[in-house]
Amino acid sequence: MGSIDPPLTIVESLILGTPVASYDTGGIKEVLDENNLVPYQDYVAYAKTASEILRDHAPRKPRPDLLATFGSENAAKRFEHIYQELI
């Protein structure tokens, strides 16, 4: 991946299908729909997006595909690869 991984709480929520609103920072845009992203520190947009998700009773859309990318097995392989490059 070309950027910082998204926070684990976001990944876990998406795997379970829980709707998420977040700031558009780091690697979050790699896993979250652009309609659920707001500019960093735009508190009004964040509140509006979160309110819309709650008001519209956004349907649960589980994303088990994220386990392959962000699961512990893949993370261990990535750390091992980085470690091997260092020695």
Secondary structure, DSSP 8 states (H G I E B T S, - for coil): --S----HHHHHHHHHT----EES-TTGGGTS-GGGEE-TT-HHHHHHHHHHHHHTT------TTHHHHHSHHHHHHHHHHHHHHH-
